[in-house]
Amino acid sequence: MIEITTDLRLLFGAARDQGARPTCMAFAASDAHAGLRDGWAPLSCEFAFYHAQRRAGRSPAQGALLSAMLDALRGDGQPEEHGWPYLEAVPEDHGLWNPPAVVGDRYGRDSQSGTKNLASIIALLDTGRPVVILTMLSRSFFMPAGDGVVDPANDEQPEPSQRHAVIAVGHGKVDGTTAILVRNSWGTGWGLDGHAWLTERFLAPRLFATANLMEEVDVSSSTLAA
């Protein structure tokens, strides 16, 4: 039985799909950012990922670092999705991976790293703010139950090599125990239209970082990171 206390899904549009690229951090940060703005207009994951990787000196074949992603949102901002639509794959020559000359208005957002506990996530959700969370995965995450619940088997251990970023968008109880509702970036075919309930038994031992997006910042006159 699922008892819902807070549900922020209405802040967002349909769950998006990152495909085969290592861009979960960009999707989580971008959609959390867009969800805090008035009305749903998805922001460019490609732009955020590009600038996070440039800041960290990483290639588009690598996942983004949380610190670099938050710096990109704060310093470079993001245009709306149509400014630089998401690419199914980047060019084989990474030197050709560059944003368009004109992307439109950019929107910045300040942020801070959060604490790694469910109580802090729940407190933010209750103020109407989604939370970016980074978790280790294990097999139950890949196939949520029919009611959208992810609850590990007794012998299921966290897999440190399998790390993933999602957005906490709600909380409640599953069979009387705390659970966090998350928005994933694997399309609407995963879980409940792209969402699932992670039980405390799943999330607590796997959670390793969170981030809180805060007030808007003006990046209109800033120089983009080279």
N, C-alpha and C positions, 0 to 999 in steps of 0.2 A: 504494500500500500504506500502511495506517495502522497505526502502532505506538503503543499507548497506554501512557504512563508513569504518569499520575495521572488519576483519573476520579472526580469528586465528585457525579455525577448522582444517586446514591442519597440524598443529603441532601435532595432536593427531590421535590415531587410533579410532576404533569403541568405542562408549560409553559402559561402563561396568555396571554391575548390582550388587548392594550391597545385594540384596535379602531382607530377613526379619531382618537382623542384624542392630544395630545402628552405622553403620560405615561410614556415609556420610562424616564426617570430614576426615577420612583416605583416602577415595577415592578422595575427592577434593584436598587434599594436595599432595597425591601421583601422581595424574595425572597432576597437575600443575607442580610438580617437573619433571616428565618425559617429559612433553611438552617443557621444557626449555633445555633439553639435545639434542644432535645431533641424529637425527633419532628417530623413535618411538619404544621404548622398555618399556612396562609397568613395573612399579616398584611394589614391594610387599606391598599391602595395609595391609595384615595380620601382617607383620613385624612392620610397622609404628604404627598400632593400638595397637599391643601388647606393644610396648615400651612406647607409650603415656600413656596407662593405668597403666603400672608399675610406671612410673614417677609420676602420679597423685594419685596413690593408689586407682584406680577405677577398677571395675570388667568388664569383656567383655560384660556384659549385659547392661552396661551404655554407653551413648555416650561419645566421647572424648572431652576434653577441648581444645580450640584453642591453648592456651599457651603451654600445654603439647605436643600437636602434633608438634608445631614448634620447641620445645626443642628436641623432638625425631629426627626430620629430621636433626637438626643441630648437635646433639651429638651422635646419634646412626646410622644415615643414613638409607639407604634401599638397599637391593639387588634387582635384577630384579625379576619379578613375579615368575619365576620358582624356585627361591631360597626358597620361602615359599608360595606356591599357596594359594589363598583365600579359606577359609573354608565356606561351606554352613552353618554350625553350629559349635559352639565350644563344647568340651566335657562337659557333665553334671558336672563332677568333674573338676572345673576350674584349679586345681593343675596340670592337665595333659595338659593344654594349654601352650605349650612351643615351641619355634622355633626349627627347625632341628639343629643338631650339626654343620653342614656345610651349609651355605646359599650362599656362593660365595662373590664376591666383594660387598662392601657397598658404596653407594654414598650419600654424605651429601650435605645439602643446607642451607645457612643462610637465614634469613627472618626478617621481621619486621611487626608489626601490622600497618594497614593503617587507613586512615580516613574514616568516615562513610558518604561519599557523592559521588554522581554519577560522578561529575566532576573529582575527583581524580582517580576513576576507569577508566574513559575514557582516561585520560592522560597516564596512564600506558599501557592500551591496544594499544594506538597509538605508543608506543615504542616497540611493539611486545611482551609484557609480559602479560600472563594471570594473573588473580587476584582471589584469594580465597575469596568468599563472604558468609556471614552468614545472613540468612534472616528468618523472621517469614513467615509462610505459611497461606493460606486461600484457600477456595474451588476452585478458578479458576486455581490455580497452578496444581491441580491434573488432570485437563483435558484441556490442551492447545487447542486453536481453530485449525481448519484445516490448517491454515497458520503458525502454531507454535507460535501464540501470546498468552501471558497470560496478560489479562487486567481485573481488578476486576469490579464487578457490583457496582452500586452506593451505595448499602447498605452493601457491603462486608467489613468486618473489619479484621485487622490482628489478628491472633490467637497466643498469646505469648507462649502458651504451645506447639505449633507446630513449631519447629525450625529445620533448615536444612542448610547444606553447599553445595554449588555448585561452579563452576568455571566460572567467566566472561571471555568469549572468543571472544567478538566482541561488536560492538555498531553501532547504526544507528538511523533511524527514522521509527516509525510506524504511518502512517497517520499524518505525520508532527511533531510528538512529540518524544522525546528522548526515546530510548529503549536499553536495554543491552541483548546481546545474551549470554545464559548460557549453560554450559554442565552439565548435571545431571548424577546421578549414579543409575538410574532406568532402565537401558537397552535401547535398540534402539527403543522399542515400545512406549516410551514417547515422545511426541512432534515430532520434525523433527529429526528422527534417534537419539533420546536422547538429543536434544537441543531445546531451546525455546527462544522467545523474551519476556523479562519482561519489560512491559511499565514502564515509570517513575511513573505513578499513582499507579502501583502495588509495585514497588521496594522501592521507596523513603521512605514511611512510615514504611516499614517492615525491612529495612536493619539495622543490629545492630553491625556488625563487618566486617572487611576485613583484608587480610594479603597479603603482597607482598613477593614473594620468590626472593632471590637475588643471590649472587655469590655462586659457588660450594665451599664446604669446605672438607678438607681431614679428613675422619674418620677412615682410614685404621688401625691406631695404637691405636684408642680409646677403652676404656673398656666399654662394653655394660652395660647400667643401670641395676642394680639388683633389 
